[in-house]
Amino acid sequence: MAAEIAVGIDLGGTKIEAGLVTGEGKVLSDVRVPTEADKDAATVVGNIRAAVRSALERAGVEMKDVRGVGLGSPAPLDMEKGVIINPGNLPSLHGFPIVAELSAALGARVALNNDANCYGLAEARFGAGKGAQVCCGFTLGTGLGGFLVIGGELFNGPRGAATEVWSSPYQGDQIEEKVSGRGVARNYKKLTERLATAREIAKMARAGDAEARQAWRDFGRDLAAPVAWMCNILDPDVVVLGGSLTKAWDLFHDDMLEEANKYINAVNRQAVRIEQGELGDSAGMIGAAALVLGGRAKDRAG
């Protein structure tokens, strides 16, 4: 059983999701608790420990029966040292040695990677990229996260920063300022001089608001740029897009695809699939578990 089941933890600024996942990607249990990121590190670690214990109990599994624990965290991370550096939504964990502390708290091996990579690993092994030799893509939300999975294994790069294109130049700014929730909001403000969130703009667009629809169309055209970069550099079988903004898939997909096809080279354009993720909100937790479910990924483990 130890080689077939792992604990996955998706650590976010608002919630912690912990679950038991099999080597085939089946979720045996799933628990969500508040992170309490405004409290001290000991409180956050205690909340993670409580979520894991609850997930084990619900699945009827003991820690000694699992292969290990995978943890997905917001970046930036020092994966070699197992340290969370300074993500804005986890203020009490800046510089925190999460791998060592969590391994001691749980009595198990812990592997660490960033949340976008965990999402991508899950989709590559069990979701929209299953069976692909090269699967890459982005998580779209408050920021822009990238991932690359080759032969079912994460490619992190020597410093764990592969595919982190968020700071790349685009139209006089960083690409993340366009391809993120705030990018949608800025598009709408430019058209209307009104403030609204991406979720509110999606709701207005579906109710027929022309400016809201245009804000999402513009987002799709901006997203086409990093999608084309990925296709032309990596020659992938599939590009998978996930994250909260893909709930508005119907509002930006057509424009994104039309624009991307102008810039993807002819060979890749004929073969690549650009897909919405299939695994939903638990993909990050599933991918975290997959870090220790029989892979070669160079994730920090303690």
Secondary structure, DSSP 4 states (H G I P E B T S, - for coil): -TTTEEEEEEE-SSEEEEEEEETT--EEEEEEEE--TTS-HHHHHHHHHHHHHHHHHHHT--GGGSS-EEEEEPSPEETTTTEE---TT-GGGTTB-HHHHHHHHHTS-EEEEEHHHHHHHHHHHHSTTTT-SEEEEEEESSSEEEEEEETTEE---TTS-TT--TTSEETTEEGGGTSSHHHHHHHHHHHHS----HHHHHHHHHTT-HHHHHHHHHHHHHHHHHHHHHHHHH--SEEEEESGGGGGHHHHHHHHHHHHTTTS-HHHHHH-EEEE-SSGGGHHHHHHHHTTSS-----EE-
